Amino acid sequence: MRKNLAILIASLTIMSCSQNNSELQGAYTSTYAEVNPIRLFTRNGEVKDEAKAVEFITRHGLSEFVPHYGIDNSHANEVSITFNPDNTAIVTCIGKTDARNVVKSNGYIYLETSDITTIYSFANESRITQALLLSPLYSKTTTIPTSSGYSNKTELKHCYFAKETSGRISLPLLNICIVTHIPDQIYARETAYNLNNVFNPEISQSLSDVDTIAVQRIDVELERERK
């Protein structure tokens, strides 16, 4: 499970609001991760059968999914956030440290970089992107000439997404796989691990009869350092 925390790039924009985050002041360090059960979704909604979910990831060789959920200590001391009184924070995430702006929106803490990153991509949007609930606060996508080798250019300010609960900070990670399988005809799979985001179960409404999604949430828990 010790992988870099990958962030899937989305093209939607969420309206944000600036506010005083003085109650968050202080340093928080990761102590452990809470591994949640694997969930399976089809066009009909969630498959409420844990055995089927485990069988699915085993059959498709999804080794990064964790069948035995509960407490995991592999993320201890890998993430730290120091909140400053001016709505900024210093974030260390698996060896990388940078300064971030702190914005609260939609019940989440957005840790946003000031620099703009440019991403070039093709027109076809990742289906995994469609399965995610959170997007960068600033993201602008424009169409570019295909002679460039791409069709889209996205400018965004990278965000880490966190949640505050009972004086603790958690960083949600997702393992996710979308499989399309027509027997004897087509088989396609899109997989991503350790995405810092939240799964949107409403994507099941847009699935076809031959689509299946496996998803697992892992919450990296950060505790406030005592002085």
C-alpha positions in Angstrom: 0.0 0.0 0.0 3.0 2.3 0.2 2.5 4.2 -3.0 2.6 7.8 -3.9 -0.7 9.5 -3.3 -2.0 9.9 -6.9 -4.4 12.7 -7.7 -6.8 12.1 -10.6 -7.2 15.3 -12.7 -10.8 16.5 -13.2 -12.1 19.3 -15.3 -15.0 20.5 -13.2 -14.9 23.7 -11.1 -16.3 23.9 -7.6 -17.3 27.3 -6.2 -15.2 28.1 -3.2 -15.4 30.6 -0.3 -12.7 32.1 1.8 -13.0 32.0 5.5 -11.0 32.0 8.7 -9.7 28.6 9.6 -8.2 29.6 12.9 -9.7 26.5 14.6 -7.5 24.3 12.5 -4.2 26.0 13.6 -1.5 23.5 14.6 0.4 20.6 13.3 -1.3 17.2 12.4 0.6 14.0 11.6 -0.7 10.7 10.2 -0.8 7.9 12.7 -2.6 5.1 10.8 -5.0 4.4 8.0 -8.5 2.9 8.3 -9.1 0.4 5.5 -12.8 0.1 4.5 -14.5 -2.9 2.9 -14.4 -3.4 -0.9 -17.7 -2.2 -2.5 -19.1 -3.4 -5.8 -21.5 -1.5 -8.1 -23.4 -2.3 -11.2 -26.1 -0.6 -13.1 -28.6 -1.8 -10.5 -26.7 -0.1 -7.7 -24.5 -1.6 -5.0 -24.0 -5.4 -4.7 -24.4 -6.0 -1.0 -22.3 -9.2 -1.0 -18.8 -9.0 0.4 -17.8 -12.4 -0.9 -18.7 -11.3 -4.5 -16.6 -8.2 -4.1 -13.5 -10.2 -2.9 -14.1 -12.7 -5.7 -14.2 -9.9 -8.3 -10.8 -8.3 -7.3 -9.2 -11.8 -7.0 -10.5 -12.8 -10.5 -9.2 -9.6 -12.0 -5.9 -9.6 -10.2 -6.4 -6.3 -8.4 -3.6 -6.8 -5.8 -3.7 -3.3 -4.4 -7.2 -3.8 -3.1 -7.1 -5.0 0.6 -9.5 -7.9 1.4 -8.8 -7.7 5.1 -10.0 -4.3 6.2 -9.3 -2.5 9.5 -6.4 -0.6 10.9 -3.2 -0.3 8.7 -0.1 1.3 10.0 1.8 1.7 6.7 0.9 5.4 6.3 2.1 6.4 9.8 4.2 9.6 9.6 3.9 9.8 5.8 1.5 12.8 5.8 1.6 16.0 7.9 -0.2 19.3 7.7 0.6 22.4 9.7 -2.2 24.9 9.6 -1.3 28.6 9.9 -3.5 31.5 11.1 -3.6 33.1 7.6 -5.5 30.4 5.8 -2.3 28.7 4.6 -0.8 25.4 5.4 2.5 23.5 5.0 1.8 20.0 3.7 4.2 17.1 3.6 2.9 14.1 1.7 5.3 11.1 1.4 8.5 13.2 1.1 7.1 16.2 -0.8 6.6 19.4 1.1 4.9 22.6 -0.2 2.8 25.5 0.9 -0.9 25.4 0.3 -3.9 27.8 0.6 -6.7 26.4 2.9 -10.3 26.7 1.7 -13.3 25.0 3.2 -16.0 24.1 0.7 -18.8 21.5 0.6 -17.8 20.1 4.0 -14.2 19.4 2.9 -10.8 21.1 3.4 -9.2 21.9 0.1 -5.4 22.4 0.3 -4.7 24.3 -2.9 -1.4 25.2 -4.5 -0.9 28.8 -5.7 0.8 27.6 -8.9 -1.1 26.6 -12.0 -0.3 23.3 -13.6 -1.0 22.6 -17.3 -2.2 19.1 -18.4 -2.6 18.1 -22.0 -5.0 15.3 -22.8 -7.3 13.7 -25.3 -11.0 14.3 -25.7 -12.2 11.1 -24.1 -12.7 11.7 -20.4 -11.5 9.1 -18.0 -14.5 7.1 -16.6 -12.8 7.1 -13.3 -12.9 10.9 -13.3 -16.6 10.6 -13.6 -16.7 8.4 -10.5 -15.1 11.0 -8.3 -16.9 13.5 -6.1 -14.2 16.2 -5.6 -12.4 18.4 -8.2 -9.8 21.2 -7.9 -11.3 24.5 -7.0 -9.7 26.1 -10.0 -9.7 24.1 -13.3 -10.1 25.4 -16.9 -10.2 23.2 -19.9 -9.9 24.5 -23.5 -9.8 22.7 -26.9 -6.5 22.9 -28.8 -5.6 21.9 -32.4 -5.1 18.2 -32.8 -1.9 18.9 -34.7 -0.4 19.3 -31.2 -1.0 15.6 -30.6 -3.7 16.3 -28.0 -7.2 17.7 -28.1 -7.5 19.4 -24.7 -5.5 21.7 -22.4 -6.4 21.9 -18.7 -5.0 24.6 -16.4 -5.6 23.9 -12.7 -4.4 24.5 -9.2 -3.6 21.1 -7.6 -5.5 20.2 -4.5 -5.3 17.8 -1.7 -8.7 16.9 -0.2 -9.1 16.4 3.5 -11.9 16.1 6.1 -12.2 17.3 9.6 -14.1 15.1 12.1 -14.1 15.5 15.9 -10.8 17.4 16.0 -9.0 15.0 13.6 -8.0 15.3 10.0 -8.4 12.5 7.5 -7.1 12.2 3.9 -9.4 9.9 1.9 -7.8 7.6 -0.6 -9.5 5.4 -3.2 -8.7 2.2 -5.0 -11.0 1.9 -8.0 -11.5 -0.3 -11.0 -14.1 -0.1 -13.8 -14.6 -3.3 -15.9 -16.6 -3.6 -19.1 -17.1 -7.2 -20.1 -19.1 -8.6 -23.0 -18.5 -12.4 -23.1 -16.4 -13.5 -26.1 -16.3 -10.0 -27.5 -14.9 -7.1 -25.5 -13.0 -6.7 -22.3 -11.8 -3.4 -21.0 -10.5 -2.3 -17.6 -9.5 1.1 -16.1 -7.8 1.0 -12.7 -6.3 3.6 -10.4 -4.9 3.2 -6.8 -4.5 5.6 -3.9 -6.4 8.5 -5.4 -7.0 11.3 -2.9 -10.7 11.7 -3.5 -14.2 10.5 -2.6 -16.3 8.0 -4.6 -19.6 9.2 -6.1 -22.0 6.2 -6.0 -24.4 8.0 -8.4 -22.1 6.9 -11.3 -23.9 3.5 -11.1 -26.9 5.2 -12.8 -24.8 5.8 -15.9 -23.4 2.3 -16.1 -24.3 -0.1 -18.9 -25.4 -3.7 -18.3 -21.9 -4.9 -18.8 -20.1 -2.5 -16.5 -18.9 -3.3 -12.9 -17.1 -0.9 -10.5 -15.0 -2.1 -7.6 -14.0 0.6 -5.1 -12.3 0.7 -1.7 -11.8 3.7 0.5 -8.7 4.1 2.8 -8.7 7.0 5.3 -5.3 8.2 6.4 -5.9 9.6 9.9 -4.0 12.6 11.2 -3.8 13.5 14.9 -3.0 17.0 16.3 0.4 17.1 17.8 0.4 17.9 21.5 2.6 20.7 22.7 
